[in-house]
Amino acid sequence: MIILDDNDINYLVNNFSPDQLRAEISNAREKLKREIDWKWQAFYEDYIKACHSAISIQYKPKPHKNPKFRESIEEIKARYDLVDYISQHVKLRKSGNKFQGLCPFHADRQSESFFVYHNGWHCFGCQKSGTIIDFEILYHNVDIKEAIERLSR
């Protein structure tokens, strides 16, 4: 069941900053946990998806005029919001000025040892850390060349 459409997503894109959308996602997740009516559960799930879509639209990379242009690693890192990118793969919750969740790289099932900051990430369980490129390499099990190509798209 789709409750929110493209007009609603455009409204979110034009009227909320990425930080406000993250707060909306967090609030909707809390309400979803307490909701017992399936119609409202569907609404909150759809609203969370719409907020994630709005964030990804705001950070969507602009196409280059020259297709042979190769971005530097620093340009790739600057283009993405690390919290938004990792939250597409790992469920994160805000904790002070950082976000935390279960680590996708080891059997982290109870303690949220995976922390994401706006400039990097670190897991206190398996001691892995790095940038968006390191996350892409480990999460998708690719080499650095393919990771950079994937992020350049």
C-alpha positions as CSV (number, residue, x, y, z in Angstrom):
1,M,0.0,0.0,0.0
2,I,1.5,3.4,-1.0
3,I,0.2,6.2,1.0
4,L,2.7,9.0,0.1
5,D,3.4,9.9,-3.5
6,D,6.0,11.9,-5.5
7,N,4.3,15.2,-4.6
8,D,4.8,14.4,-0.9
9,I,8.4,13.5,-1.5
10,N,8.9,16.8,-3.4
11,Y,7.4,18.6,-0.4
12,L,9.9,17.0,1.9
13,V,12.8,17.8,-0.4
14,N,11.8,21.4,-0.7
15,N,10.8,22.1,2.9
16,F,13.1,20.0,5.1
17,S,16.9,19.9,5.6
18,P,18.6,16.5,5.7
19,D,19.0,16.9,9.5
20,Q,15.3,17.7,9.9
21,L,14.5,14.6,7.8
22,R,16.7,12.5,9.9
23,A,14.8,13.7,13.0
24,E,11.5,13.0,11.2
25,I,12.7,9.4,10.5
26,S,13.7,9.0,14.2
27,N,10.4,10.3,15.4
28,A,8.4,8.1,13.0
29,R,10.4,5.0,14.0
30,E,9.5,5.7,17.7
31,K,5.8,6.1,16.8
32,L,5.9,3.0,14.7
33,K,7.2,1.0,17.7
34,R,4.2,2.0,19.8
35,E,1.5,1.9,17.1
36,I,-0.9,-1.1,17.1
37,D,-3.2,0.0,14.2
38,W,-1.9,-1.6,10.9
39,K,-3.0,1.4,8.9
40,W,-0.9,3.8,10.9
41,Q,2.0,1.3,10.9
42,A,1.8,1.3,7.1
43,F,1.7,5.1,7.1
44,Y,4.8,5.4,9.3
45,E,6.7,2.9,7.3
46,D,5.9,4.8,4.1
47,Y,6.7,8.1,5.7
48,I,10.2,6.8,6.7
49,K,10.8,5.6,3.1
50,A,9.7,8.9,1.8
51,C,12.1,10.8,4.1
52,H,15.0,8.5,3.0
53,S,14.0,9.2,-0.6
54,A,14.0,12.9,0.0
55,I,17.5,12.8,1.6
56,S,18.9,10.8,-1.3
57,I,17.4,13.2,-3.8
58,Q,19.0,16.1,-2.0
59,Y,22.4,14.4,-2.1
60,K,22.0,13.0,-5.6
61,P,25.2,13.7,-7.6
62,K,25.0,16.0,-10.5
63,P,26.0,14.5,-13.8
64,H,29.3,15.7,-15.3
65,K,29.4,17.3,-18.7
66,N,32.5,15.4,-19.6
67,P,31.9,11.6,-19.1
68,K,35.6,10.9,-19.1
69,F,36.0,13.1,-15.9
70,R,37.4,11.1,-13.0
71,E,36.7,12.4,-9.6
72,S,39.3,12.4,-6.9
73,I,38.7,10.5,-3.7
74,E,38.2,13.8,-1.8
75,E,35.5,14.9,-4.3
76,I,33.7,11.6,-3.8
77,K,33.8,11.9,0.0
78,A,32.6,15.5,-0.2
79,R,29.6,14.6,-2.4
80,Y,28.1,12.1,0.0
81,D,26.7,12.6,3.5
82,L,28.2,9.6,5.3
83,V,25.3,9.2,7.8
84,D,22.7,9.1,5.0
85,Y,24.7,6.7,2.9
86,I,25.4,4.2,5.7
87,S,21.8,4.5,7.0
88,Q,20.7,3.0,3.7
89,H,22.5,-0.2,4.7
90,V,22.5,-0.1,8.5
91,K,19.7,0.9,10.8
92,L,21.1,3.9,12.8
93,R,19.8,5.9,15.7
94,K,21.0,9.3,16.8
95,S,23.1,9.4,20.0
96,G,24.4,12.9,20.8
97,N,26.3,14.2,17.9
98,K,26.8,10.8,16.3
99,F,24.7,7.9,15.1
100,Q,25.0,4.3,16.2
101,G,23.8,0.9,15.3
102,L,24.6,-2.8,14.9
103,C,27.9,-3.4,13.1
104,P,27.4,-5.1,9.7
105,F,30.9,-6.5,9.7
106,H,30.8,-8.8,12.7
107,A,28.1,-10.7,14.8
108,D,26.9,-7.5,16.6
109,R,23.4,-8.5,17.7
110,Q,22.8,-6.8,21.0
111,S,25.3,-4.0,21.7
112,E,25.4,-1.1,19.2
113,S,29.1,-0.9,18.8
114,F,29.0,0.7,15.3
115,F,29.3,4.5,15.4
116,V,28.9,6.9,12.4
117,Y,30.1,10.5,12.5
118,H,29.7,13.0,9.7
119,N,33.3,12.5,8.6
120,G,33.9,8.7,9.4
121,W,32.8,5.6,11.1
122,H,34.2,3.2,13.7
123,C,33.2,-0.1,15.3
124,F,34.4,-0.7,18.8
125,G,33.6,-4.4,18.5
126,C,35.7,-5.4,15.5
127,Q,37.9,-2.3,15.5
128,K,37.1,-1.5,11.8
129,S,36.8,2.2,10.8
130,G,37.2,4.5,7.9
131,T,35.5,6.7,5.3
132,I,32.7,6.1,2.9
133,I,35.1,4.3,0.5
134,D,36.3,1.9,3.3
135,F,32.6,1.2,4.1
136,E,31.8,0.5,0.4
137,I,34.8,-1.8,0.1
138,L,33.9,-3.8,3.3
139,Y,30.1,-3.8,2.9
140,H,30.0,-4.9,-0.8
141,N,33.2,-6.9,-0.7
142,V,34.9,-5.1,-3.6
143,D,38.3,-3.7,-4.2
144,I,39.1,0.0,-4.0
145,K,38.8,0.6,-7.8
146,E,35.3,-0.9,-7.9
147,A,34.3,1.0,-4.8
148,I,35.4,4.3,-6.3
149,E,33.6,3.5,-9.5
150,R,30.4,2.6,-7.7
151,L,30.5,5.8,-5.7
152,S,31.3,7.9,-8.8
153,R,28.0,6.8,-10.5
